[in-house]
Amino acid sequence: MNRKLETDVSVEAASNGPHAGTGDGSKVAVPATRPSWLPRALEQLRAMHNVPENWDGYHGDAPRAESIEAATNFLFLVISGVSLPPPFISPTRIGGILIEWEQDCHELEVEIDSPDVASYVYLNTRTAEEASGEFSPVQGPPEPFLTLATRLQTV
Amino acid sequence: MAQTPAIEDDEFVLRHIPGGSEWQAPGPRITSYNFRLRREQGETGVSVTRLRITAPEKLLTLVKATPESRVAAAQVANVRALGLRVVPKPVDEDPGHAEIQSDIADLDNHSVRKRLAKIFRFVAVTLSS
């Protein structure tokens, strides 16, 4: 199922738009209420385009444009349903994007390798409960991921 | 050439944790992405450096660190307890170079990398100019 958000506001490319940096002029669904950390996260994702090869000192691949775009779209789909704290965002070593949230004892992270391949891991640092799964970002966040994400809700 | 000594359980291994003010702040952070293998490029393990042989300051020069760079350390026994192997892989520029490799546990598994990240801790080190 494609989880494109029909009720959300779509925006054209803009300097602070959600798809700035994707470079294809496409539209991205934006939730009506944006978290305060979103502009900074989008800046970071845009800046990923300038991250060079060997950015980690261990020959890590530069982030791929398609991964950055998939991560941006995924971020919007997640925050449209769940209010989350500011994420930590980083390139991965194989040209993908990592998005990680932490709230109290809950840690939830997603590695987006490509528009079709991603995985998530949840860890409760107090109880050692763990959960993980793989999914296709173009299909949107899977239900188990969203269920876990509610544990980190900020409101 | 002298034989490389085996890696003892009580040793510590170091890993550079990169940071970038524009694309990663607030950071850097020790998380699973630091331990992802580039399989298509033939990587067999996660590169680390043995503290007993190579100082953190030296590691920072080897990886061409930036001002945002940090160094993290983990005790070898804790890495092995996860089901991973730690083996020496000395190279010319770093005789303390070693690799964390899959064994009982698989580094291609996201959960394994997450658990590995949790046992590393930042160490105090300054990038010398």
Chai-1 contact restraints between the chains, C-beta under 6 A:
chainA,res_idxA,chainB,res_idxB,connection_type,confidence,min_distance_angstrom,max_distance_angstrom,comment,restraint_id
A,Q44,B,W23,contact,1.0,0.0,6.0,A-B,restraint_1
A,A47,B,E22,contact,1.0,0.0,6.0,A-B,restraint_2
A,A47,B,W23,contact,1.0,0.0,6.0,A-B,restraint_3
A,M48,B,W23,contact,1.0,0.0,6.0,A-B,restraint_4
A,V51,B,W23,contact,1.0,0.0,6.0,A-B,restraint_5
A,D56,B,P18,contact,1.0,0.0,6.0,A-B,restraint_6
A,G57,B,H16,contact,1.0,0.0,6.0,A-B,restraint_7
A,G57,B,V63,contact,1.0,0.0,6.0,A-B,restraint_8
A,G57,B,K64,contact,1.0,0.0,6.0,A-B,restraint_9
A,Y58,B,S47,contact,1.0,0.0,6.0,A-B,restraint_10
A,F88,B,R29,contact,1.0,0.0,6.0,A-B,restraint_11
A,S90,B,Q24,contact,1.0,0.0,6.0,A-B,restraint_12
A,S90,B,Y33,contact,1.0,0.0,6.0,A-B,restraint_13
A,T92,B,Y33,contact,1.0,0.0,6.0,A-B,restraint_14
A,T92,B,R36,contact,1.0,0.0,6.0,A-B,restraint_15
A,R93,B,R36,contact,1.0,0.0,6.0,A-B,restraint_16
A,R93,B,R38,contact,1.0,0.0,6.0,A-B,restraint_17
A,I94,B,R36,contact,1.0,0.0,6.0,A-B,restraint_18
A,I94,B,R38,contact,1.0,0.0,6.0,A-B,restraint_19
A,L98,B,Y33,contact,1.0,0.0,6.0,A-B,restraint_20
A,E100,B,T31,contact,1.0,0.0,6.0,A-B,restraint_21
A,S119,B,H110,contact,1.0,0.0,6.0,A-B,restraint_22
A,V121,B,H110,contact,1.0,0.0,6.0,A-B,restraint_23
A,V121,B,S111,contact,1.0,0.0,6.0,A-B,restraint_24
A,V121,B,K114,contact,1.0,0.0,6.0,A-B,restraint_25
A,S132,B,H110,contact,1.0,0.0,6.0,A-B,restraint_26
A,S132,B,S111,contact,1.0,0.0,6.0,A-B,restraint_27
